[in-house]
Amino acid sequence: MMSDDGPESLSNRETPAELVRIDDAGVVSPVGVVAGQRLRAREGSYRILPAPGHVVFLRLTGEDGRRDQEDGAVVRMAGEITAPGTLCDVIALIGQAGWRGELVVLDGQSSRSIFFEQGNLVGAQTSVDDERIGMILWRYGVIDEAQHGQIMEKVAGGQRFGEAGVGLGFFSRERLFEFITRQLEEIVFPTFAIADGTFFFLDGFDDARLVARHTIGATSLLMDGVTRLDELRYFRQKIPSAEFVPARTEKGEPSSDELKATWAAIDGELSIDEIGRATGRGEFETTKDVYQLLQTKYVALHPPRLAGGAAAVVARANAALVLLHQRADAAGKGTLLRDSLRDYLEKHEEPRALLAGAGPDERGNFYVDVVAARAAEAAGGAGDAENLVKRRLHELVGFVLFSAGGLLGADKEAELGAEVRPMLQEILPAG
């Protein structure tokens, strides 16, 4: 989070970014920066609806105080997401009830809209760059980076990405339609893993918002998504991320026809993500293949190449810290974890010097550019800066993992360690 004066300092962390205060006269005042931004974006007249004592539900109505069609869709269902899998029950209910409407899922700065009709998913939209159709076509190897750039030039002129790609002859309209269907899955499946966010089911939607209409049964989509989530968690015990690099062993070539495409692309240089693009199988199927090859000892796994230097190390550490904060928040222990991190930084001069004025924000992120720049100043070269950040953040993430495990209890500690230790492996400092 950035304030008008620059990155939030450690001393300002006592003010949560989303905090709003209602005084005894009923006056609403934003306390945190994000709270102020959100309230300013909602200027207007609202009706305060009846709600439990710990919830405030405001609904735009205009000055007349009555809900009219132009005041927005009816909120049929809404709630907090506090643990992975929360949306599985929500989507199951929508599918069984056969509702027509838009499920809006908000996760930090990301938003996704999933459109349902008579128990089927018929479309989806996303603000997540990796889930946009262009990035999906690139990740599955349908287009290369240069072609993606050429299409984006057309998009800047007002064309839709898919139509521009068809017009340039990079793929057929049938191929585009196929991958728009795949895009729906790529948008929906990540929502099952969200541990901290909110959802709203809005009654009805404008058909003009759908780029193309598809029909995927909510129940089958849910089963596929849960299966993939469970499998990916299982794979992550051996393969921490798609940026790890598989390399062939001396065992020879596997006999399975299903693995041959992935096996042929393994050269000890390409990451799992890059192999997925080269073969057109995508990240998930390639991860599945590599897991089987690891289990049968046809390949070994090497740590990812951190091409981004110190900044990439901070980004990796942030991923682990955000996960730990999400798990603590879901258990109602988030404030205690943040207090523990603050105490750690106050007592340890070296990480404090590196991270002062660089966060963390409410989600647990440190500011990548600020930390990388400070490391470059303190170190003698790029390689030294990267290893400096690794030393400081590897120990810090390890401490936060230790603290979170203690707060969540023995039952959750082992599970949390299994999730985070592979991330720690990625930022392990050199001897």
C-alpha positions as CSV (number, residue, x, y, z in Angstrom):
1,M,0.0,0.0,0.0
2,M,1.3,3.5,-0.9
3,S,0.4,6.6,1.0
4,D,0.7,10.2,-0.4
5,D,4.1,10.4,1.3
6,G,5.5,7.1,0.0
7,P,5.5,3.5,1.3
8,E,3.8,2.8,4.6
9,S,6.4,2.7,7.4
10,L,6.5,0.0,10.1
11,S,5.4,2.5,12.7
12,N,2.1,3.1,10.7
13,R,1.1,-0.5,10.6
14,E,-1.1,-0.1,13.7
15,T,-3.7,1.6,11.3
16,P,-5.2,-1.1,9.1
17,A,-5.7,0.1,5.6
18,E,-9.4,-0.8,5.4
19,L,-10.4,0.5,8.8
20,V,-13.6,2.7,9.0
21,R,-14.9,4.3,12.2
22,I,-18.5,5.1,13.1
23,D,-18.8,7.5,16.0
24,D,-21.6,7.8,18.5
25,A,-23.4,10.4,16.3
26,G,-23.5,7.9,13.4
27,V,-20.8,9.7,11.4
28,V,-18.7,7.4,9.2
29,S,-15.1,8.3,8.8
30,P,-12.3,6.4,6.9
31,V,-9.3,5.7,9.1
32,G,-7.1,3.7,6.6
33,V,-6.0,4.9,3.2
34,V,-7.8,2.1,1.3
35,A,-11.0,2.8,3.3
36,G,-10.9,6.4,2.1
37,Q,-10.4,5.4,-1.5
38,R,-13.3,2.9,-1.4
39,L,-15.7,5.4,0.2
40,R,-14.8,8.2,-2.3
41,A,-15.5,5.8,-5.1
42,R,-19.0,5.2,-3.7
43,E,-20.3,8.8,-3.5
44,G,-24.1,8.9,-3.3
45,S,-27.1,8.2,-1.1
46,Y,-27.5,4.7,0.4
47,R,-30.1,2.9,2.5
48,I,-28.7,1.2,5.6
49,L,-30.3,-2.3,5.6
50,P,-31.1,-4.3,8.7
51,A,-28.1,-6.5,9.6
52,P,-26.5,-8.3,12.6
53,G,-24.8,-6.0,15.1
54,H,-21.3,-6.6,13.7
55,V,-22.2,-5.9,10.1
56,V,-23.1,-2.7,8.2
57,F,-24.9,-3.3,4.9
58,L,-25.4,-0.2,2.7
59,R,-27.3,-0.2,-0.5
60,L,-27.3,2.5,-3.2
61,T,-30.8,4.0,-3.6
62,G,-30.4,7.6,-4.5
63,E,-32.1,10.5,-2.6
64,D,-35.5,8.8,-2.7
65,G,-34.3,6.0,-0.5
66,R,-36.0,3.4,-2.7
67,R,-34.3,0.7,-4.8
68,D,-34.9,1.3,-8.5
69,Q,-33.6,-0.6,-11.5
70,E,-30.9,2.0,-12.2
71,D,-29.5,1.6,-8.7
72,G,-27.9,-1.8,-9.5
73,A,-28.7,-5.5,-9.2
74,V,-30.3,-7.0,-6.2
75,V,-27.8,-8.7,-3.8
76,R,-29.2,-12.2,-3.4
77,M,-26.3,-13.6,-1.4
78,A,-23.0,-12.2,0.0
79,G,-20.4,-13.2,2.5
80,E,-16.8,-13.3,3.7
81,I,-14.2,-15.8,2.4
82,T,-12.1,-16.9,5.3
83,A,-10.7,-20.3,4.1
84,P,-9.9,-22.1,0.9
85,G,-13.0,-24.0,-0.4
86,T,-15.5,-21.5,0.8
87,L,-16.8,-20.8,-2.8
88,C,-17.3,-24.5,-3.4
89,D,-20.5,-24.5,-1.3
90,V,-21.6,-21.2,-2.8
91,I,-21.3,-22.4,-6.4
92,A,-23.0,-25.7,-5.5
93,L,-26.0,-23.8,-4.1
94,I,-26.2,-21.5,-7.2
95,G,-26.1,-24.6,-9.4
96,Q,-28.7,-26.5,-7.5
97,A,-31.0,-23.5,-7.2
98,G,-30.7,-22.8,-10.9
99,W,-30.3,-19.0,-10.3
100,R,-29.5,-16.6,-13.1
101,G,-27.0,-13.9,-12.0
102,E,-23.4,-12.8,-11.5
103,L,-21.1,-14.1,-8.8
104,V,-18.6,-11.4,-8.0
105,V,-15.5,-12.6,-6.1
106,L,-13.1,-10.0,-4.7
107,D,-9.6,-11.0,-3.4
108,G,-7.3,-8.1,-2.5
109,Q,-6.9,-6.1,-5.7
110,S,-8.3,-8.9,-7.9
111,S,-11.9,-9.2,-9.0
112,R,-13.7,-12.0,-11.0
113,S,-17.3,-12.2,-12.2
114,I,-18.8,-15.6,-13.0
115,F,-22.2,-15.7,-14.8
116,F,-24.7,-18.4,-14.2
117,E,-28.0,-19.4,-15.8
118,Q,-30.2,-22.4,-14.9
119,G,-27.4,-24.2,-13.1
120,N,-24.8,-23.6,-15.8
121,L,-21.8,-21.3,-16.0
122,V,-22.2,-19.3,-19.2
123,G,-19.4,-16.8,-19.0
124,A,-16.7,-15.1,-16.8
125,Q,-14.6,-12.0,-16.6
126,T,-11.4,-11.3,-14.7
127,S,-9.1,-8.4,-13.7
128,V,-6.2,-10.9,-13.2
129,D,-3.7,-10.5,-16.1
130,D,-2.7,-14.2,-16.1
131,E,-6.3,-15.2,-16.6
132,R,-7.0,-12.9,-19.7
133,I,-7.5,-14.7,-23.0
134,G,-4.2,-13.4,-24.4
135,M,-2.1,-14.8,-21.6
136,I,-3.9,-18.1,-21.7
137,L,-3.3,-18.5,-25.4
138,W,0.4,-17.7,-24.7
139,R,0.7,-20.1,-21.7
140,Y,-0.7,-22.9,-23.8
141,G,1.7,-22.1,-26.7
142,V,-1.0,-21.0,-29.2
143,I,0.9,-17.7,-29.7
144,D,4.4,-16.6,-28.9
145,E,5.6,-13.4,-27.2
146,A,6.1,-11.5,-30.5
147,Q,2.6,-12.4,-31.7
148,H,1.1,-11.4,-28.4
149,G,2.8,-8.0,-28.8
150,Q,1.4,-7.6,-32.4
151,I,-2.1,-8.4,-31.2
152,M,-1.8,-5.9,-28.3
153,E,-1.0,-3.2,-30.8
154,K,-4.4,-3.9,-32.4
155,V,-6.1,-4.0,-29.0
156,A,-4.7,-0.5,-28.3
157,G,-6.5,0.6,-31.4
158,G,-9.8,-0.6,-30.1
159,Q,-10.0,-4.2,-31.3
160,R,-10.8,-7.2,-29.0
161,F,-7.8,-9.5,-28.4
162,G,-9.4,-12.6,-30.0
163,E,-10.7,-10.8,-33.1
164,A,-7.4,-9.1,-33.6
165,G,-5.6,-12.5,-33.4
166,V,-8.0,-14.1,-35.9
167,G,-7.6,-11.2,-38.2
168,L,-3.8,-11.5,-38.1
169,G,-4.1,-15.2,-38.9
170,F,-2.4,-16.4,-35.7
171,F,-5.3,-18.7,-34.8
172,S,-8.7,-19.7,-36.1
173,R,-12.1,-18.6,-34.7
174,E,-12.8,-22.2,-33.7
175,R,-9.5,-22.3,-31.8
176,L,-10.3,-19.1,-30.1
177,F,-13.7,-20.4,-29.0
178,E,-12.0,-23.5,-27.6
179,F,-9.7,-21.4,-25.5
180,I,-12.4,-19.1,-24.3
181,T,-14.0,-22.2,-22.8
182,R,-10.7,-23.1,-21.2
183,Q,-10.4,-19.5,-19.9
184,L,-13.7,-20.0,-17.9
185,E,-12.0,-22.8,-16.0
186,E,-8.8,-20.8,-15.5
187,I,-10.9,-18.0,-14.0
188,V,-13.1,-20.2,-11.8
189,F,-10.7,-22.7,-10.5
190,P,-8.4,-20.2,-8.6
191,T,-11.4,-18.9,-6.7
192,F,-11.7,-22.2,-4.9
193,A,-8.3,-21.6,-3.3
194,I,-9.0,-18.0,-2.1
195,A,-8.6,-17.8,1.7
196,D,-9.3,-14.1,2.3
197,G,-11.9,-12.1,0.4
198,T,-15.6,-11.5,-0.2
199,F,-18.3,-12.7,-2.6
200,F,-21.6,-11.3,-3.8
201,F,-24.3,-13.0,-5.9
202,L,-26.2,-10.3,-7.9
203,D,-29.6,-11.1,-9.4
204,G,-29.5,-11.2,-13.2
205,F,-27.0,-9.7,-15.7
206,D,-26.9,-8.0,-19.1
207,D,-26.2,-10.6,-21.9
208,A,-24.2,-8.0,-23.7
209,R,-21.4,-8.4,-21.1
210,L,-20.7,-12.0,-22.4
211,V,-18.0,-12.1,-25.1
212,A,-19.2,-15.6,-26.0
213,R,-21.8,-17.8,-24.5
214,H,-20.8,-21.2,-23.2
215,T,-22.7,-23.8,-21.1
216,I,-20.7,-25.7,-18.5
217,G,-22.7,-27.4,-15.7
218,A,-21.9,-25.9,-12.3
219,T,-21.8,-29.3,-10.7
220,S,-19.3,-30.8,-13.1
221,L,-17.2,-27.7,-13.0
222,L,-17.2,-27.8,-9.2
223,M,-16.1,-31.4,-9.2
224,D,-13.3,-30.8,-11.7
225,G,-12.1,-27.7,-9.8
226,V,-12.0,-29.5,-6.4
227,T,-10.2,-32.4,-7.9
228,R,-7.6,-30.1,-9.5
229,L,-7.2,-28.2,-6.2
230,D,-6.7,-31.4,-4.3
231,E,-4.3,-32.8,-6.9
232,L,-2.3,-29.6,-7.1
233,R,-1.9,-29.5,-3.3
234,Y,-0.6,-33.1,-3.5
235,F,1.8,-32.2,-6.3
236,R,3.1,-29.2,-4.4
237,Q,4.6,-31.5,-1.8
238,K,7.2,-32.5,-4.4
239,I,6.9,-29.6,-6.9
240,P,6.8,-26.2,-5.1
241,S,5.9,-24.2,-8.2
242,A,5.8,-24.3,-12.0
243,E,9.1,-22.4,-12.1
244,F,11.1,-25.4,-11.0
245,V,13.2,-27.1,-13.6
246,P,13.0,-30.8,-14.3
247,A,16.1,-32.6,-15.6
248,R,16.4,-36.1,-17.0
249,T,18.2,-38.8,-14.9
250,E,20.2,-41.7,-16.3
251,K,17.3,-44.1,-16.0
252,G,16.3,-43.6,-19.7
253,E,13.0,-42.9,-21.4
254,P,9.6,-43.8,-19.9
255,S,7.4,-46.2,-21.8
256,S,4.2,-44.3,-21.1
257,D,2.7,-42.7,-24.2
258,E,1.0,-40.1,-22.0
259,L,4.3,-38.7,-20.8
260,K,6.2,-38.7,-24.1
261,A,5.4,-35.1,-25.1
262,T,6.5,-33.7,-21.8
263,W,9.5,-36.0,-21.6
264,A,10.7,-34.9,-25.1
265,A,10.6,-31.2,-24.0
266,I,12.6,-31.7,-20.8
267,D,16.2,-30.5,-21.3
268,G,17.3,-29.3,-17.9
269,E,16.8,-25.7,-18.9
270,L,13.1,-25.2,-19.4
271,S,10.9,-24.8,-16.3
272,I,7.6,-26.7,-16.0
273,D,5.7,-23.5,-17.0
274,E,7.9,-23.2,-20.1
275,I,7.5,-26.9,-21.0
276,G,3.7,-26.4,-20.7
277,R,3.9,-23.7,-23.3
278,A,6.2,-25.6,-25.6
279,T,4.0,-28.7,-25.6
280,G,0.6,-26.9,-25.5
281,R,-0.3,-29.0,-22.4
282,G,-0.4,-26.0,-20.0
283,E,0.9,-25.7,-16.5
284,F,-1.4,-28.2,-14.6
285,E,-1.1,-31.1,-17.0
286,T,2.7,-30.6,-17.3
287,T,3.0,-30.5,-13.5
288,K,1.0,-33.7,-13.3
289,D,3.4,-35.4,-15.9
290,V,6.5,-34.2,-14.1
291,Y,5.2,-35.5,-10.8
292,Q,4.8,-39.0,-12.3
293,L,8.3,-38.8,-13.8
294,L,9.7,-37.7,-10.4
295,Q,7.9,-40.6,-8.6
296,T,9.3,-43.1,-11.1
297,K,12.8,-41.4,-11.0
298,Y,13.0,-40.5,-14.7
299,V,13.7,-36.9,-13.7
300,A,15.1,-34.9,-10.9
301,L,13.9,-31.4,-9.9
302,H,16.1,-28.3,-9.8
303,P,15.3,-25.0,-8.1
304,P,13.9,-22.2,-10.3
305,R,16.2,-19.6,-11.9
306,L,15.4,-16.3,-10.3
307,A,15.9,-14.1,-13.3
308,G,14.6,-11.0,-11.5
309,G,17.5,-10.9,-9.0
310,A,16.7,-9.3,-5.6
311,A,13.3,-8.2,-6.7
312,A,12.3,-11.7,-7.6
313,V,13.4,-12.9,-4.1
314,V,11.2,-10.3,-2.4
315,A,8.3,-11.4,-4.6
316,R,8.8,-15.1,-3.6
317,A,9.0,-14.2,0.1
318,N,5.9,-12.1,-0.3
319,A,4.0,-15.1,-1.6
320,A,4.8,-17.0,1.5
321,L,4.1,-14.1,3.8
322,V,0.7,-13.5,2.3
323,L,-0.2,-17.2,2.6
324,L,0.8,-17.2,6.3
325,H,-1.2,-14.0,7.0
326,Q,-4.3,-15.4,5.2
327,R,-4.2,-18.6,7.3
328,A,-3.8,-16.6,10.5
329,D,-6.6,-14.2,9.6
330,A,-8.9,-17.1,8.8
331,A,-8.3,-18.5,12.3
332,G,-8.8,-15.1,14.0
333,K,-5.1,-14.8,14.8
334,G,-4.0,-12.2,12.3
335,T,-3.4,-9.4,14.7
336,L,-1.2,-11.6,16.9
337,L,0.8,-12.7,13.9
338,R,1.4,-9.1,12.9
339,D,2.4,-8.1,16.4
340,S,4.9,-11.0,16.4
341,L,6.4,-9.8,13.1
342,R,6.6,-6.3,14.3
343,D,8.4,-7.4,17.5
344,Y,10.8,-9.5,15.5
345,L,11.7,-6.5,13.3
346,E,12.2,-4.2,16.3
347,K,14.6,-6.7,17.9
348,H,16.7,-7.6,14.8
349,E,18.6,-4.7,13.4
350,E,19.7,-6.3,10.0
351,P,16.3,-7.1,8.6
352,R,14.9,-3.9,10.1
353,A,17.5,-1.8,8.3
354,L,16.6,-3.6,5.0
355,L,12.8,-3.4,5.4
356,A,12.3,0.0,7.2
357,G,9.7,2.0,5.3
358,A,9.0,-0.9,3.0
359,G,5.9,-2.3,4.6
360,P,4.5,-4.8,5.3
361,D,1.0,-4.0,4.1
362,E,-2.1,-5.5,5.6
363,R,-1.8,-8.6,3.4
364,G,1.9,-9.2,4.5
365,N,3.6,-7.9,1.4
366,F,6.9,-5.9,1.5
367,Y,7.4,-3.3,-1.3
368,V,9.5,-5.1,-3.9
369,D,11.2,-2.0,-5.5
370,V,12.0,-0.4,-2.1
371,V,13.7,-3.5,-0.7
372,A,15.6,-4.3,-3.9
373,A,16.9,-0.8,-4.2
374,R,18.0,-0.8,-0.5
375,A,19.7,-4.1,-1.0
376,A,21.6,-2.8,-4.0
377,E,22.9,0.1,-2.0
378,A,24.1,-2.1,0.8
379,A,25.7,-4.8,-1.4
380,G,28.6,-4.7,-3.7
381,G,26.9,-6.1,-6.8
382,A,23.7,-7.6,-8.2
383,G,24.6,-11.1,-7.0
384,D,25.5,-9.9,-3.6
385,A,22.2,-7.9,-3.4
386,E,20.2,-11.0,-4.3
387,N,22.0,-13.1,-1.7
388,L,21.6,-10.4,1.0
389,V,17.8,-10.3,0.4
390,K,17.8,-14.1,0.5
391,R,19.6,-14.2,3.9
392,R,17.3,-11.6,5.5
393,L,14.0,-12.8,4.1
394,H,14.6,-16.5,4.4
395,E,15.1,-16.1,8.1
396,L,12.2,-13.7,8.4
397,V,9.7,-16.0,6.6
398,G,11.0,-18.9,8.7
399,F,10.2,-16.9,11.8
400,V,6.7,-16.0,10.6
401,L,6.1,-19.6,9.8
402,F,7.2,-20.6,13.3
403,S,5.0,-18.0,14.8
404,A,1.9,-18.9,12.7
405,G,2.4,-22.5,13.5
406,G,2.4,-21.8,17.2
407,L,-0.7,-19.6,17.0
408,L,-2.7,-22.1,14.9
409,G,-1.8,-25.2,16.9
410,A,-0.3,-28.5,16.3
411,D,-3.1,-29.7,14.0
412,K,-2.5,-26.9,11.5
413,E,1.2,-26.4,12.0
414,A,2.3,-29.4,9.9
415,E,-0.1,-28.5,7.1
416,L,1.2,-25.0,7.1
417,G,4.8,-26.1,7.0
418,A,4.1,-28.4,4.0
419,E,2.7,-25.4,2.2
420,V,5.4,-22.8,3.0
421,R,8.7,-24.8,3.2
422,P,8.8,-25.3,-0.6
423,M,8.6,-21.5,-0.9
424,L,11.5,-21.2,1.6
425,Q,13.5,-23.5,-0.6
426,E,13.2,-21.1,-3.5
427,I,14.8,-18.3,-1.5
428,L,17.5,-20.4,0.2
429,P,20.7,-18.2,0.4
430,A,24.0,-19.4,-1.0
431,G,26.4,-20.9,1.6
